[in-house]
Amino acid sequence: MTMPSDKRNDTVNSRTTVNLDDFALPSSPATQQNLTAIPEGKERKIQSQFSQMQDAGKTHCKYSRFNHRFLSIKKQQKNTTLVDGVIDLSFLQAEPKELRHFPLIGFAAAIALLVLTATLYFFELFNPVFLMAPAILSICLLGYTYEKRQHCYHFLSLYGDISLFEINALHPGKELVSAYIIDLQQAISTASGLLPKGKQLTPIAVAEMRRLKESGMISETEYEQLKQAFFAHS
């Protein structure tokens, strides 16, 4: 689900800041408390796990889906934890945003240099010894552009279209990644049907927005954008 209409965007932009800091969860039955609480310890039932390297092999990412509604995300660089939080899958769009990038300029430069080197060698215009350097340079440039290519899936918030996390489509393999993307999509679709509708959804959404901000998974600006989009929609 997206926020497509200009009219809705105008409404969101014109609203004043929504203050959730004083928004207290109302007294509610145990069923509603279960919807806002994250299972811990033995109550956490892992359904699927997925690990991959991101940022050119610098960051290790581990995704653990549990209790049908939640996704734990941990990102580490060496001994430093960058991200350690939980996302409620109910508040995600099932269809991720796919992004591709290939450094065409670097690739074109490498091919041009390689063709020039081959042409000079073929017509014997230069001593082959002097052509080794540009040949090696072109091959290195091809390798560099290959490593810099990007293909990823961004999973967006149900309200506000904020990217909450991404999956690298290239590692550890396209088939494994595709299978996990499908697993997440099915889990998101299932989780969205577990929540109440209308005003009963508000305290659950409030708890999720607070949790995302406090865990550092979204910035203060994204937090403001997210809560304005939610209340504009509701």
C-alpha positions, 0 to 999 in steps of 0.5 A, spaced: 500 500 500 502 506 498 500 514 499 499 515 492 494 521 491 496 528 491 490 530 495 493 526 501 500 528 500 497 535 501 493 533 507 499 530 510 504 536 509 499 541 512 498 537 518 502 540 524 506 535 528 503 529 531 505 528 538 506 521 540 510 522 546 504 523 551 499 518 547 498 513 552 496 506 551 489 505 553 487 500 558 486 494 554 484 487 555 490 481 554 489 480 547 491 487 545 497 487 550 499 481 546 499 485 540 503 490 542 508 486 546 514 483 542 515 476 545 522 474 548 525 468 551 522 462 550 516 465 547 519 467 541 518 462 536 523 462 530 520 461 523 525 463 518 532 465 518 537 469 513 544 471 513 548 475 508 553 480 507 552 487 505 556 494 504 561 490 499 562 485 505 563 489 510 557 488 514 554 482 516 546 482 517 542 477 520 534 476 519 530 472 524 522 472 523 518 469 529 511 469 531 508 470 525 508 477 525 515 480 527 522 480 524 529 481 528 534 485 524 541 485 526 547 488 523 554 488 525 561 490 522 567 486 526 565 487 533 560 493 532 553 493 532 550 497 527 542 495 528 539 491 533 531 491 533 525 488 531 520 490 526 512 488 526 511 485 519 504 488 519 506 495 518 510 493 512 508 493 504 508 486 502 511 488 495 518 491 496 521 496 492 527 493 487 533 498 486 538 496 481 544 500 479 550 499 475 556 504 474 556 504 466 561 510 466 566 506 469 564 499 465 564 503 458 571 506 460 574 499 461 571 497 455 574 502 451 581 502 454 581 494 453 579 495 445 584 501 444 589 496 447 587 490 443 587 495 437 594 497 438 597 490 439 593 487 433 596 493 428 603 492 432 603 500 433 606 499 440 611 494 443 607 489 447 610 490 453 608 497 453 601 495 452 601 490 458 599 496 463 593 499 460 591 492 459 591 490 466 588 497 468 582 495 464 581 488 467 582 491 474 576 497 472 572 491 469 572 488 476 571 494 480 565 496 476 562 489 477 563 489 485 560 496 485 554 494 482 547 494 486 541 490 486 537 490 492 530 490 495 527 495 500 521 494 504 517 500 505 513 502 511 505 501 510 504 508 511 509 514 509 513 509 504 519 509 509 525 504 507 525 500 514 530 495 511 533 492 505 535 485 502 541 485 498 539 481 491 546 479 490 548 475 496 549 469 498 545 467 491 539 470 487 535 463 488 536 464 496 535 471 496 528 470 491 526 465 496 527 469 502 523 475 499 517 470 497 517 468 505 517 475 507 512 477 502 507 471 505 509 473 512 507 480 511 500 478 508 499 473 513 501 478 519 497 484 516 490 480 517 492 479 524 491 486 526 484 489 528 482 495 524 479 502 525 481 505 531 483 499 535 489 499 530 491 506 533 495 504 540 498 498 536 501 503 531 503 508 536 507 502 540 510 500 533 512 507 531 515 508 538 519 502 538 522 503 531 525 510 533 527 508 540 531 502 537 534 507 532 531 503 526 528 510 523 531 517 524 527 523 528 525 526 521 522 519 518 519 518 525 515 525 524 513 523 517 511 516 519 506 518 524 503 524 520 502 519 514 499 514 519 494 519 522 492 522 515 490 515 513 486 513 519 
